[in-house]
Amino acid sequence: MKREDIKQALMEILASPEGKEIMAGIIQIPRLYTVEELEETTGISKHSIRQAIKDGDLEASKIGREYRITALDFARYVKLRQQD
């Protein structure tokens, strides 16, 4: 199958009612960040982020051996930190 045929088939699937339902579900899945990504982006140390998770100040999910944090949860944590 040619690349153009695959692209066309995918577009048809996404345009179908089932495809629209799948895409709506995908859009609702929040992006999860690692502790390392948040450190690189914000400059807050990995130690501080992990301590906040341990203290219950920052919501996180443990996937395998790594914590994952949503942008919304991290924003709440930063706001909480600013109030202290």
PDB file with one MODEL, atoms N, CA, C and O in Angstrom:
MODEL        1
ATOM      1  N   MET A   1       0.839  -1.175   0.000  1.00  0.00           N
ATOM      2  CA  MET A   1       0.000   0.000   0.000  1.00  0.00           C
ATOM      3  C   MET A   1       0.886   1.241   0.000  1.00  0.00           C
ATOM      4  O   MET A   1       1.845   1.332   0.766  1.00  0.00           O
ATOM      5  N   LYS A   2       0.558   2.185  -0.858  1.00  0.00           N
ATOM      6  CA  LYS A   2       1.330   3.419  -0.959  1.00  0.00           C
ATOM      7  C   LYS A   2       1.017   4.348   0.203  1.00  0.00           C
ATOM      8  O   LYS A   2      -0.042   4.266   0.825  1.00  0.00           O
ATOM      9  N   ARG A   3       1.961   5.227   0.476  1.00  0.00           N
ATOM     10  CA  ARG A   3       1.805   6.195   1.564  1.00  0.00           C
ATOM     11  C   ARG A   3       0.533   7.027   1.388  1.00  0.00           C
ATOM     12  O   ARG A   3      -0.182   7.281   2.357  1.00  0.00           O
ATOM     13  N   GLU A   4       0.253   7.447   0.163  1.00  0.00           N
ATOM     14  CA  GLU A   4      -0.948   8.250  -0.101  1.00  0.00           C
ATOM     15  C   GLU A   4      -2.219   7.455   0.193  1.00  0.00           C
ATOM     16  O   GLU A   4      -3.191   8.005   0.712  1.00  0.00           O
ATOM     17  N   ASP A   5      -2.215   6.159  -0.140  1.00  0.00           N
ATOM     18  CA  ASP A   5      -3.379   5.312   0.130  1.00  0.00           C
ATOM     19  C   ASP A   5      -3.589   5.159   1.635  1.00  0.00           C
ATOM     20  O   ASP A   5      -4.724   5.187   2.110  1.00  0.00           O
ATOM     21  N   ILE A   6      -2.495   4.996   2.386  1.00  0.00           N
ATOM     22  CA  ILE A   6      -2.580   4.872   3.839  1.00  0.00           C
ATOM     23  C   ILE A   6      -3.126   6.158   4.443  1.00  0.00           C
ATOM     24  O   ILE A   6      -3.986   6.136   5.323  1.00  0.00           O
ATOM     25  N   LYS A   7      -2.607   7.278   3.951  1.00  0.00           N
ATOM     26  CA  LYS A   7      -3.058   8.575   4.450  1.00  0.00           C
ATOM     27  C   LYS A   7      -4.548   8.766   4.185  1.00  0.00           C
ATOM     28  O   LYS A   7      -5.277   9.230   5.062  1.00  0.00           O
ATOM     29  N   GLN A   8      -5.003   8.417   2.995  1.00  0.00           N
ATOM     30  CA  GLN A   8      -6.409   8.548   2.638  1.00  0.00           C
ATOM     31  C   GLN A   8      -7.279   7.648   3.507  1.00  0.00           C
ATOM     32  O   GLN A   8      -8.340   8.071   3.968  1.00  0.00           O
ATOM     33  N   ALA A   9      -6.843   6.414   3.735  1.00  0.00           N
ATOM     34  CA  ALA A   9      -7.600   5.479   4.568  1.00  0.00           C
ATOM     35  C   ALA A   9      -7.703   5.997   6.000  1.00  0.00           C
ATOM     36  O   ALA A   9      -8.756   5.894   6.629  1.00  0.00           O
ATOM     37  N   LEU A  10      -6.615   6.549   6.505  1.00  0.00           N
ATOM     38  CA  LEU A  10      -6.617   7.101   7.856  1.00  0.00           C
ATOM     39  C   LEU A  10      -7.570   8.291   7.958  1.00  0.00           C
ATOM     40  O   LEU A  10      -8.302   8.417   8.940  1.00  0.00           O
ATOM     41  N   MET A  11      -7.564   9.152   6.964  1.00  0.00           N
ATOM     42  CA  MET A  11      -8.460  10.308   6.962  1.00  0.00           C
ATOM     43  C   MET A  11      -9.922   9.859   6.943  1.00  0.00           C
ATOM     44  O   MET A  11     -10.762  10.465   7.609  1.00  0.00           O
ATOM     45  N   GLU A  12     -10.231   8.811   6.193  1.00  0.00           N
ATOM     46  CA  GLU A  12     -11.595   8.288   6.141  1.00  0.00           C
ATOM     47  C   GLU A  12     -12.015   7.715   7.491  1.00  0.00           C
ATOM     48  O   GLU A  12     -13.150   7.909   7.926  1.00  0.00           O
ATOM     49  N   ILE A  13     -11.102   7.011   8.148  1.00  0.00           N
ATOM     50  CA  ILE A  13     -11.403   6.455   9.471  1.00  0.00           C
ATOM     51  C   ILE A  13     -11.661   7.577  10.462  1.00  0.00           C
ATOM     52  O   ILE A  13     -12.623   7.522  11.227  1.00  0.00           O
ATOM     53  N   LEU A  14     -10.809   8.592  10.454  1.00  0.00           N
ATOM     54  CA  LEU A  14     -10.961   9.699  11.400  1.00  0.00           C
ATOM     55  C   LEU A  14     -12.221  10.507  11.148  1.00  0.00           C
ATOM     56  O   LEU A  14     -12.760  11.115  12.074  1.00  0.00           O
ATOM     57  N   ALA A  15     -12.699  10.524   9.911  1.00  0.00           N
ATOM     58  CA  ALA A  15     -13.914  11.264   9.578  1.00  0.00           C
ATOM     59  C   ALA A  15     -15.181  10.495   9.954  1.00  0.00           C
ATOM     60  O   ALA A  15     -16.264  11.076  10.022  1.00  0.00           O
ATOM     61  N   SER A  16     -15.048   9.190  10.197  1.00  0.00           N
ATOM     62  CA  SER A  16     -16.214   8.378  10.557  1.00  0.00           C
ATOM     63  C   SER A  16     -16.641   8.675  11.987  1.00  0.00           C
ATOM     64  O   SER A  16     -15.845   9.196  12.768  1.00  0.00           O
ATOM     65  N   PRO A  17     -17.888   8.354  12.346  1.00  0.00           N
ATOM     66  CA  PRO A  17     -18.340   8.582  13.731  1.00  0.00           C
ATOM     67  C   PRO A  17     -17.449   7.871  14.758  1.00  0.00           C
ATOM     68  O   PRO A  17     -17.160   8.424  15.819  1.00  0.00           O
ATOM     69  N   GLU A  18     -17.018   6.654  14.443  1.00  0.00           N
ATOM     70  CA  GLU A  18     -16.149   5.920  15.357  1.00  0.00           C
ATOM     71  C   GLU A  18     -14.794   6.619  15.497  1.00  0.00           C
ATOM     72  O   GLU A  18     -14.238   6.696  16.592  1.00  0.00           O
ATOM     73  N   GLY A  19     -14.283   7.112  14.408  1.00  0.00           N
ATOM     74  CA  GLY A  19     -13.002   7.827  14.424  1.00  0.00           C
ATOM     75  C   GLY A  19     -13.079   9.111  15.237  1.00  0.00           C
ATOM     76  O   GLY A  19     -12.152   9.444  15.975  1.00  0.00           O
ATOM     77  N   LYS A  20     -14.183   9.827  15.099  1.00  0.00           N
ATOM     78  CA  LYS A  20     -14.370  11.058  15.874  1.00  0.00           C
ATOM     79  C   LYS A  20     -14.444  10.750  17.367  1.00  0.00           C
ATOM     80  O   LYS A  20     -13.919  11.504  18.187  1.00  0.00           O
ATOM     81  N   GLU A  21     -15.093   9.647  17.716  1.00  0.00           N
ATOM     82  CA  GLU A  21     -15.193   9.244  19.119  1.00  0.00           C
ATOM     83  C   GLU A  21     -13.806   8.882  19.667  1.00  0.00           C
ATOM     84  O   GLU A  21     -13.465   9.244  20.793  1.00  0.00           O
ATOM     85  N   ILE A  22     -13.027   8.180  18.878  1.00  0.00           N
ATOM     86  CA  ILE A  22     -11.664   7.814  19.294  1.00  0.00           C
ATOM     87  C   ILE A  22     -10.826   9.064  19.495  1.00  0.00           C
ATOM     88  O   ILE A  22     -10.112   9.179  20.492  1.00  0.00           O
ATOM     89  N   MET A  23     -10.906  10.002  18.557  1.00  0.00           N
ATOM     90  CA  MET A  23     -10.108  11.228  18.663  1.00  0.00           C
ATOM     91  C   MET A  23     -10.531  12.058  19.866  1.00  0.00           C
ATOM     92  O   MET A  23      -9.682  12.665  20.519  1.00  0.00           O
ATOM     93  N   ALA A  24     -11.823  12.097  20.176  1.00  0.00           N
ATOM     94  CA  ALA A  24     -12.292  12.844  21.346  1.00  0.00           C
ATOM     95  C   ALA A  24     -11.701  12.250  22.608  1.00  0.00           C
ATOM     96  O   ALA A  24     -11.336  12.983  23.527  1.00  0.00           O
ATOM     97  N   GLY A  25     -11.603  10.929  22.666  1.00  0.00           N
ATOM     98  CA  GLY A  25     -10.996  10.273  23.819  1.00  0.00           C
ATOM     99  C   GLY A  25      -9.517  10.559  23.933  1.00  0.00           C
ATOM    100  O   GLY A  25      -9.007  10.762  25.034  1.00  0.00           O
ATOM    101  N   ILE A  26      -8.821  10.579  22.813  1.00  0.00           N
ATOM    102  CA  ILE A  26      -7.379  10.845  22.815  1.00  0.00           C
ATOM    103  C   ILE A  26      -7.101  12.272  23.260  1.00  0.00           C
ATOM    104  O   ILE A  26      -6.157  12.513  24.012  1.00  0.00           O
ATOM    105  N   ILE A  27      -7.900  13.203  22.813  1.00  0.00           N
ATOM    106  CA  ILE A  27      -7.699  14.615  23.153  1.00  0.00           C
ATOM    107  C   ILE A  27      -7.853  14.833  24.657  1.00  0.00           C
ATOM    108  O   ILE A  27      -7.217  15.725  25.218  1.00  0.00           O
ATOM    109  N   GLN A  28      -8.689  14.029  25.314  1.00  0.00           N
ATOM    110  CA  GLN A  28      -8.930  14.194  26.738  1.00  0.00           C
ATOM    111  C   GLN A  28      -7.823  13.616  27.610  1.00  0.00           C
ATOM    112  O   GLN A  28      -7.806  13.869  28.815  1.00  0.00           O
ATOM    113  N   ILE A  29      -6.913  12.860  27.049  1.00  0.00           N
ATOM    114  CA  ILE A  29      -5.831  12.271  27.829  1.00  0.00           C
ATOM    115  C   ILE A  29      -4.790  13.357  28.108  1.00  0.00           C
ATOM    116  O   ILE A  29      -4.216  13.913  27.172  1.00  0.00           O
ATOM    117  N   PRO A  30      -4.537  13.667  29.395  1.00  0.00           N
ATOM    118  CA  PRO A  30      -3.558  14.721  29.691  1.00  0.00           C
ATOM    119  C   PRO A  30      -2.130  14.257  29.440  1.00  0.00           C
ATOM    120  O   PRO A  30      -1.809  13.077  29.584  1.00  0.00           O
ATOM    121  N   ARG A  31      -1.292  15.193  29.067  1.00  0.00           N
ATOM    122  CA  ARG A  31       0.142  14.917  28.876  1.00  0.00           C
ATOM    123  C   ARG A  31       0.753  14.700  30.242  1.00  0.00           C
ATOM    124  O   ARG A  31       0.497  15.468  31.169  1.00  0.00           O
ATOM    125  N   LEU A  32       1.558  13.662  30.376  1.00  0.00           N
ATOM    126  CA  LEU A  32       2.244  13.366  31.624  1.00  0.00           C
ATOM    127  C   LEU A  32       3.718  13.712  31.499  1.00  0.00           C
ATOM    128  O   LEU A  32       4.361  13.366  30.508  1.00  0.00           O
ATOM    129  N   TYR A  33       4.247  14.391  32.494  1.00  0.00           N
ATOM    130  CA  TYR A  33       5.644  14.809  32.498  1.00  0.00           C
ATOM    131  C   TYR A  33       6.431  14.007  33.519  1.00  0.00           C
ATOM    132  O   TYR A  33       5.906  13.637  34.569  1.00  0.00           O
ATOM    133  N   THR A  34       7.689  13.741  33.208  1.00  0.00           N
ATOM    134  CA  THR A  34       8.564  13.090  34.172  1.00  0.00           C
ATOM    135  C   THR A  34       9.132  14.155  35.106  1.00  0.00           C
ATOM    136  O   THR A  34       9.067  15.350  34.819  1.00  0.00           O
ATOM    137  N   VAL A  35       9.682  13.708  36.214  1.00  0.00           N
ATOM    138  CA  VAL A  35      10.327  14.620  37.154  1.00  0.00           C
ATOM    139  C   VAL A  35      11.469  15.356  36.445  1.00  0.00           C
ATOM    140  O   VAL A  35      11.660  16.556  36.645  1.00  0.00           O
ATOM    141  N   GLU A  36      12.215  14.637  35.626  1.00  0.00           N
ATOM    142  CA  GLU A  36      13.342  15.237  34.906  1.00  0.00           C
ATOM    143  C   GLU A  36      12.878  16.317  33.933  1.00  0.00           C
ATOM    144  O   GLU A  36      13.511  17.368  33.828  1.00  0.00           O
ATOM    145  N   GLU A  37      11.777  16.068  33.219  1.00  0.00           N
ATOM    146  CA  GLU A  37      11.258  17.065  32.282  1.00  0.00           C
ATOM    147  C   GLU A  37      10.836  18.338  33.010  1.00  0.00           C
ATOM    148  O   GLU A  37      11.078  19.446  32.531  1.00  0.00           O
ATOM    149  N   LEU A  38      10.204  18.172  34.167  1.00  0.00           N
ATOM    150  CA  LEU A  38       9.780  19.340  34.930  1.00  0.00           C
ATOM    151  C   LEU A  38      10.979  20.112  35.472  1.00  0.00           C
ATOM    152  O   LEU A  38      10.959  21.342  35.518  1.00  0.00           O
ATOM    153  N   GLU A  39      12.006  19.402  35.875  1.00  0.00           N
ATOM    154  CA  GLU A  39      13.215  20.083  36.339  1.00  0.00           C
ATOM    155  C   GLU A  39      13.841  20.908  35.208  1.00  0.00           C
ATOM    156  O   GLU A  39      14.212  22.065  35.407  1.00  0.00           O
ATOM    157  N   GLU A  40      13.951  20.311  34.042  1.00  0.00           N
ATOM    158  CA  GLU A  40      14.545  21.009  32.895  1.00  0.00           C
ATOM    159  C   GLU A  40      13.724  22.237  32.502  1.00  0.00           C
ATOM    160  O   GLU A  40      14.279  23.282  32.163  1.00  0.00           O
ATOM    161  N   THR A  41      12.416  22.101  32.551  1.00  0.00           N
ATOM    162  CA  THR A  41      11.518  23.172  32.121  1.00  0.00           C
ATOM    163  C   THR A  41      11.418  24.302  33.131  1.00  0.00           C
ATOM    164  O   THR A  41      11.383  25.474  32.759  1.00  0.00           O
ATOM    165  N   THR A  42      11.372  23.946  34.421  1.00  0.00           N
ATOM    166  CA  THR A  42      11.088  24.952  35.447  1.00  0.00           C
ATOM    167  C   THR A  42      12.286  25.366  36.280  1.00  0.00           C
ATOM    168  O   THR A  42      12.294  26.446  36.871  1.00  0.00           O
ATOM    169  N   GLY A  43      13.301  24.511  36.329  1.00  0.00           N
ATOM    170  CA  GLY A  43      14.457  24.804  37.167  1.00  0.00           C
ATOM    171  C   GLY A  43      14.277  24.361  38.611  1.00  0.00           C
ATOM    172  O   GLY A  43      15.190  24.519  39.422  1.00  0.00           O
ATOM    173  N   ILE A  44      13.111  23.807  38.948  1.00  0.00           N
ATOM    174  CA  ILE A  44      12.893  23.261  40.285  1.00  0.00           C
ATOM    175  C   ILE A  44      13.584  21.899  40.327  1.00  0.00           C
ATOM    176  O   ILE A  44      13.387  21.069  39.439  1.00  0.00           O
ATOM    177  N   SER A  45      14.378  21.679  41.343  1.00  0.00           N
ATOM    178  CA  SER A  45      15.192  20.465  41.388  1.00  0.00           C
ATOM    179  C   SER A  45      14.349  19.200  41.473  1.00  0.00           C
ATOM    180  O   SER A  45      13.226  19.209  41.976  1.00  0.00           O
ATOM    181  N   LYS A  46      14.928  18.101  40.961  1.00  0.00           N
ATOM    182  CA  LYS A  46      14.266  16.802  41.040  1.00  0.00           C
ATOM    183  C   LYS A  46      13.999  16.437  42.500  1.00  0.00           C
ATOM    184  O   LYS A  46      12.953  15.881  42.832  1.00  0.00           O
ATOM    185  N   HIS A  47      14.953  16.757  43.355  1.00  0.00           N
ATOM    186  CA  HIS A  47      14.798  16.459  44.777  1.00  0.00           C
ATOM    187  C   HIS A  47      13.562  17.166  45.347  1.00  0.00           C
ATOM    188  O   HIS A  47      12.776  16.553  46.070  1.00  0.00           O
ATOM    189  N   SER A  48      13.392  18.438  45.027  1.00  0.00           N
ATOM    190  CA  SER A  48      12.245  19.200  45.524  1.00  0.00           C
ATOM    191  C   SER A  48      10.933  18.645  44.996  1.00  0.00           C
ATOM    192  O   SER A  48       9.944  18.577  45.725  1.00  0.00           O
ATOM    193  N   ILE A  49      10.924  18.252  43.741  1.00  0.00           N
ATOM    194  CA  ILE A  49       9.714  17.694  43.136  1.00  0.00           C
ATOM    195  C   ILE A  49       9.369  16.369  43.790  1.00  0.00           C
ATOM    196  O   ILE A  49       8.213  16.130  44.142  1.00  0.00           O
ATOM    197  N   ARG A  50      10.367  15.501  43.956  1.00  0.00           N
ATOM    198  CA  ARG A  50      10.117  14.205  44.601  1.00  0.00           C
ATOM    199  C   ARG A  50       9.677  14.380  46.055  1.00  0.00           C
ATOM    200  O   ARG A  50       8.819  13.639  46.535  1.00  0.00           O
ATOM    201  N   GLN A  51      10.254  15.347  46.752  1.00  0.00           N
ATOM    202  CA  GLN A  51       9.874  15.604  48.139  1.00  0.00           C
ATOM    203  C   GLN A  51       8.424  16.089  48.214  1.00  0.00           C
ATOM    204  O   GLN A  51       7.685  15.712  49.123  1.00  0.00           O
ATOM    205  N   ALA A  52       8.023  16.920  47.261  1.00  0.00           N
ATOM    206  CA  ALA A  52       6.649  17.416  47.222  1.00  0.00           C
ATOM    207  C   ALA A  52       5.672  16.264  46.987  1.00  0.00           C
ATOM    208  O   ALA A  52       4.581  16.243  47.558  1.00  0.00           O
ATOM    209  N   ILE A  53       6.063  15.318  46.154  1.00  0.00           N
ATOM    210  CA  ILE A  53       5.235  14.130  45.915  1.00  0.00           C
ATOM    211  C   ILE A  53       5.129  13.327  47.211  1.00  0.00           C
ATOM    212  O   ILE A  53       4.038  12.921  47.611  1.00  0.00           O
ATOM    213  N   LYS A  54       6.256  13.104  47.854  1.00  0.00           N
ATOM    214  CA  LYS A  54       6.298  12.337  49.105  1.00  0.00           C
ATOM    215  C   LYS A  54       5.461  13.008  50.193  1.00  0.00           C
ATOM    216  O   LYS A  54       4.762  12.327  50.945  1.00  0.00           O
ATOM    217  N   ASP A  55       5.527  14.332  50.282  1.00  0.00           N
ATOM    218  CA  ASP A  55       4.789  15.088  51.290  1.00  0.00           C
ATOM    219  C   ASP A  55       3.296  15.208  50.979  1.00  0.00           C
ATOM    220  O   ASP A  55       2.514  15.631  51.830  1.00  0.00           O
ATOM    221  N   GLY A  56       2.905  14.834  49.757  1.00  0.00           N
ATOM    222  CA  GLY A  56       1.499  14.937  49.368  1.00  0.00           C
ATOM    223  C   GLY A  56       1.118  16.300  48.817  1.00  0.00           C
ATOM    224  O   GLY A  56      -0.063  16.575  48.604  1.00  0.00           O
ATOM    225  N   ASP A  57       2.103  17.152  48.587  1.00  0.00           N
ATOM    226  CA  ASP A  57       1.825  18.483  48.042  1.00  0.00           C
ATOM    227  C   ASP A  57       1.667  18.471  46.525  1.00  0.00           C
ATOM    228  O   ASP A  57       1.100  19.402  45.953  1.00  0.00           O
ATOM    229  N   LEU A  58       2.157  17.437  45.879  1.00  0.00           N
ATOM    230  CA  LEU A  58       2.115  17.332  44.421  1.00  0.00           C
ATOM    231  C   LEU A  58       1.557  15.968  44.047  1.00  0.00           C
ATOM    232  O   LEU A  58       2.123  14.933  44.400  1.00  0.00           O
ATOM    233  N   GLU A  59       0.440  15.980  43.328  1.00  0.00           N
ATOM    234  CA  GLU A  59      -0.161  14.739  42.845  1.00  0.00           C
ATOM    235  C   GLU A  59       0.722  14.153  41.746  1.00  0.00           C
ATOM    236  O   GLU A  59       1.210  14.875  40.876  1.00  0.00           O
ATOM    237  N   ALA A  60       0.919  12.841  41.796  1.00  0.00           N
ATOM    238  CA  ALA A  60       1.713  12.163  40.776  1.00  0.00           C
ATOM    239  C   ALA A  60       1.278  10.716  40.689  1.00  0.00           C
ATOM    240  O   ALA A  60       0.769  10.148  41.656  1.00  0.00           O
ATOM    241  N   SER A  61       1.481  10.129  39.536  1.00  0.00           N
ATOM    242  CA  SER A  61       1.219   8.704  39.334  1.00  0.00           C
ATOM    243  C   SER A  61       2.552   8.017  39.126  1.00  0.00           C
ATOM    244  O   SER A  61       3.423   8.530  38.424  1.00  0.00           O
ATOM    245  N   LYS A  62       2.707   6.867  39.731  1.00  0.00           N
ATOM    246  CA  LYS A  62       3.941   6.117  39.532  1.00  0.00           C
ATOM    247  C   LYS A  62       3.694   5.088  38.444  1.00  0.00           C
ATOM    248  O   LYS A  62       2.848   4.206  38.586  1.00  0.00           O
ATOM    249  N   ILE A  63       4.433   5.209  37.370  1.00  0.00           N
ATOM    250  CA  ILE A  63       4.331   4.286  36.249  1.00  0.00           C
ATOM    251  C   ILE A  63       5.690   3.601  36.151  1.00  0.00           C
ATOM    252  O   ILE A  63       6.698   4.223  35.815  1.00  0.00           O
ATOM    253  N   GLY A  64       5.691   2.318  36.450  1.00  0.00           N
ATOM    254  CA  GLY A  64       6.967   1.614  36.535  1.00  0.00           C
ATOM    255  C   GLY A  64       7.732   2.150  37.722  1.00  0.00           C
ATOM    256  O   GLY A  64       7.242   2.121  38.851  1.00  0.00           O
ATOM    257  N   ARG A  65       8.933   2.641  37.471  1.00  0.00           N
ATOM    258  CA  ARG A  65       9.760   3.190  38.541  1.00  0.00           C
ATOM    259  C   ARG A  65       9.772   4.711  38.539  1.00  0.00           C
ATOM    260  O   ARG A  65      10.447   5.328  39.362  1.00  0.00           O
ATOM    261  N   GLU A  66       9.032   5.317  37.623  1.00  0.00           N
ATOM    262  CA  GLU A  66       9.072   6.768  37.467  1.00  0.00           C
ATOM    263  C   GLU A  66       7.739   7.414  37.817  1.00  0.00           C
ATOM    264  O   GLU A  66       6.675   6.844  37.579  1.00  0.00           O
ATOM    265  N   TYR A  67       7.815   8.603  38.378  1.00  0.00           N
ATOM    266  CA  TYR A  67       6.625   9.396  38.622  1.00  0.00           C
ATOM    267  C   TYR A  67       6.265  10.159  37.360  1.00  0.00           C
ATOM    268  O   TYR A  67       7.140  10.577  36.601  1.00  0.00           O
ATOM    269  N   ARG A  68       4.965  10.336  37.143  1.00  0.00           N
ATOM    270  CA  ARG A  68       4.447  11.145  36.037  1.00  0.00           C
ATOM    271  C   ARG A  68       3.479  12.162  36.620  1.00  0.00           C
ATOM    272  O   ARG A  68       2.658  11.841  37.479  1.00  0.00           O
ATOM    273  N   ILE A  69       3.589  13.390  36.140  1.00  0.00           N
ATOM    274  CA  ILE A  69       2.809  14.491  36.684  1.00  0.00           C
ATOM    275  C   ILE A  69       2.125  15.231  35.541  1.00  0.00           C
ATOM    276  O   ILE A  69       2.740  15.487  34.505  1.00  0.00           O
ATOM    277  N   THR A  70       0.845  15.577  35.730  1.00  0.00           N
ATOM    278  CA  THR A  70       0.153  16.369  34.716  1.00  0.00           C
ATOM    279  C   THR A  70       0.537  17.838  34.881  1.00  0.00           C
ATOM    280  O   THR A  70       0.964  18.263  35.954  1.00  0.00           O
ATOM    281  N   ALA A  71       0.382  18.594  33.819  1.00  0.00           N
ATOM    282  CA  ALA A  71       0.668  20.034  33.867  1.00  0.00           C
ATOM    283  C   ALA A  71      -0.244  20.730  34.867  1.00  0.00           C
ATOM    284  O   ALA A  71       0.188  21.641  35.573  1.00  0.00           O
ATOM    285  N   LEU A  72      -1.500  20.307  34.930  1.00  0.00           N
ATOM    286  CA  LEU A  72      -2.453  20.909  35.854  1.00  0.00           C
ATOM    287  C   LEU A  72      -2.033  20.669  37.308  1.00  0.00           C
ATOM    288  O   LEU A  72      -2.071  21.590  38.123  1.00  0.00           O
ATOM    289  N   ASP A  73      -1.638  19.452  37.629  1.00  0.00           N
ATOM    290  CA  ASP A  73      -1.192  19.157  38.991  1.00  0.00           C
ATOM    291  C   ASP A  73       0.077  19.935  39.335  1.00  0.00           C
ATOM    292  O   ASP A  73       0.233  20.410  40.460  1.00  0.00           O
ATOM    293  N   PHE A  74       0.973  20.063  38.374  1.00  0.00           N
ATOM    294  CA  PHE A  74       2.198  20.810  38.643  1.00  0.00           C
ATOM    295  C   PHE A  74       1.896  22.293  38.832  1.00  0.00           C
ATOM    296  O   PHE A  74       2.508  22.950  39.674  1.00  0.00           O
ATOM    297  N   ALA A  75       0.961  22.819  38.056  1.00  0.00           N
ATOM    298  CA  ALA A  75       0.579  24.230  38.206  1.00  0.00           C
ATOM    299  C   ALA A  75      -0.022  24.471  39.589  1.00  0.00           C
ATOM    300  O   ALA A  75       0.248  25.497  40.214  1.00  0.00           O
ATOM    301  N   ARG A  76      -0.832  23.534  40.065  1.00  0.00           N
ATOM    302  CA  ARG A  76      -1.394  23.651  41.421  1.00  0.00           C
ATOM    303  C   ARG A  76      -0.285  23.671  42.467  1.00  0.00           C
ATOM    304  O   ARG A  76      -0.327  24.459  43.412  1.00  0.00           O
ATOM    305  N   TYR A  77       0.698  22.809  42.293  1.00  0.00           N
ATOM    306  CA  TYR A  77       1.827  22.748  43.225  1.00  0.00           C
ATOM    307  C   TYR A  77       2.607  24.063  43.230  1.00  0.00           C
ATOM    308  O   TYR A  77       2.949  24.575  44.295  1.00  0.00           O
ATOM    309  N   VAL A  78       2.886  24.604  42.060  1.00  0.00           N
ATOM    310  CA  VAL A  78       3.631  25.861  41.970  1.00  0.00           C
ATOM    311  C   VAL A  78       2.844  26.975  42.642  1.00  0.00           C
ATOM    312  O   VAL A  78       3.417  27.798  43.355  1.00  0.00           O
ATOM    313  N   LYS A  79       1.530  27.007  42.418  1.00  0.00           N
ATOM    314  CA  LYS A  79       0.698  28.033  43.060  1.00  0.00           C
ATOM    315  C   LYS A  79       0.732  27.884  44.581  1.00  0.00           C
ATOM    316  O   LYS A  79       0.815  28.878  45.302  1.00  0.00           O
ATOM    317  N   LEU A  80       0.669  26.661  45.062  1.00  0.00           N
ATOM    318  CA  LEU A  80       0.753  26.379  46.488  1.00  0.00           C
ATOM    319  C   LEU A  80       2.094  26.856  47.056  1.00  0.00           C
ATOM    320  O   LEU A  80       2.152  27.438  48.139  1.00  0.00           O
ATOM    321  N   ARG A  81       3.155  26.602  46.313  1.00  0.00           N
ATOM    322  CA  ARG A  81       4.509  27.023  46.724  1.00  0.00           C
ATOM    323  C   ARG A  81       4.635  28.531  46.808  1.00  0.00           C
ATOM    324  O   ARG A  81       5.311  29.052  47.695  1.00  0.00           O
ATOM    325  N   GLN A  82       3.991  29.234  45.896  1.00  0.00           N
ATOM    326  CA  GLN A  82       4.061  30.695  45.868  1.00  0.00           C
ATOM    327  C   GLN A  82       3.323  31.321  47.049  1.00  0.00           C
ATOM    328  O   GLN A  82       3.659  32.418  47.495  1.00  0.00           O
ATOM    329  N   GLN A  83       2.315  30.611  47.548  1.00  0.00           N
ATOM    330  CA  GLN A  83       1.545  31.122  48.681  1.00  0.00           C
ATOM    331  C   GLN A  83       2.287  30.977  49.996  1.00  0.00           C
ATOM    332  O   GLN A  83       1.999  31.701  50.949  1.00  0.00           O
ATOM    333  N   ASP A  84       3.227  30.066  50.065  1.00  0.00           N
ATOM    334  CA  ASP A  84       3.981  29.836  51.314  1.00  0.00           C
ATOM    335  C   ASP A  84       4.959  30.933  51.613  1.00  0.00           C
ATOM    336  O   ASP A  84       5.659  30.877  52.624  1.00  0.00           O
TER     337      ASP A  84
ENDMDL
END
